[in-house]
Amino acid sequence: KLTLEDKGDYFESTFTPEADGNYLLYTTHPAKDLGGQMRYEFTSQIAVQVGGASELAAGKLPYQLMAPVKKHRAGGQVTLVLTKDGQPVKDQDVLVMTSAGWSKTYKTDAQGQIQVEALWPGNYVAEYSHVEKVGGSWHGKEYTSAWQGLTTSFKVN
């Protein structure tokens, strides 16, 4: 668990890895208020590679949206994988966007993968969201469903 420093419009933290490998960094933030009878939760994750490790880091989150930890080049493709409890999630929409205003929605295949065209250099953000029919109490209010948004990012050179 990392200690976060509030920088106003973002949080910052550092860590020093003790061994080579792939590390999965993530933060989850449930909204304080319900939207009607829906609970909202926002999660962002990214893998960090240290040394020559090649396997993706396994995380504790049920849903994961992962981009390979490698250098991506403009004109190529980037494969993203959506899983739930380690199993591929098929036929789901994943939105990919850039700060330049470009966006496109992709559908995952039977392996939970999408192939994103790396059209130009820059930062890309991918987002998957879903709603589950679950009930509970949040800050003293009852909810009947939960929405989760999951984002990751990758850089294209």
Summary of the structure (lengths in Angstrom):
residues: 157
radius of gyration: 16.8
end to end distance: 30.5
largest distance: 50.8
contacts: 405
relative contact order: 0.22
helix: 0%
strand: 56%
